[in-house]
Amino acid sequence: MTEETPGFEEKPDVPSGATSDDAGTEAATPSSEEEAAPAGDANQTAGLTAQLDQVRTALSERTGDLQRLQAEYQNYRRRVERDRVTVKEVAAAGLLSELLPVLDDVGRAREHGELVGGFKSVAESLETVVAKLGLQQFGKEGEPFDPTIHEALMHSYAPDVTETTCVAILQPGYRIGERTIRPARVAVAEPQPGAAPAAAKDANEEQAADEESGGGEEV
């Protein structure tokens, strides 16, 4: 048996040509795998960030496309609704235009007191139906003449008007909504040429009367 010499400690084997300090340095230096791990995590994070930015950009673009599509759809619905109303008005106007002579006859019969009995019932039913279809009558005596809705068939001068005025309704006008089916056929009167307006004439007469009454009180 070999006896260990007391007082001496065993030292680790050191390769030939290497000192103990070199061995300690090698043990303290990290391996290449440990250095590559943090760099790999950073690259992966950068890649995920880039992908997230791409997804956000694509989402923003798709959201904008959806908003534009929704706006176009709303505009389309408005156009369709407007066209539907227009087509309905045109169709109703075409039908009601054929009934205007009948309504004129009903109006003349009412003016002459001939709207009685069964004829009165039929006439009132007809007027109710055309009113439900949106037909409206217009044109009244005394209203200002408007060439867009009135057709002047007779013309005269009158001292008691200050502007061109409808003094008689020869045929009433009819409209559906804002669409005029037939203008009101009227007789118009204009102010007398060279005549002072009625309001100014009345004012002058009142002023003259005041002056006369005041002059009579003076001593």
Secondary structure, 3 states (H helix, E strand, C coil): CCCCCCCCCCCCCCCCCCCHHHHHHHHHCCCHHHHHHHHHHHHHHHHHHHHHHHHHHHHHHHHHHHHHHHHHHHHHHHHHHHHHHHHHHHHHHHHHHHHHHHHHHHHHHHHCCCCCHHHHHHHHHHHHHHHHCCEEEECCCCCECCCCCEEEEEEEEECCCCCCEEEEEEECEEEECCEEEECEEEEEEEECCCCCCHHHHHHHHHHHHHHHHHHHHCC
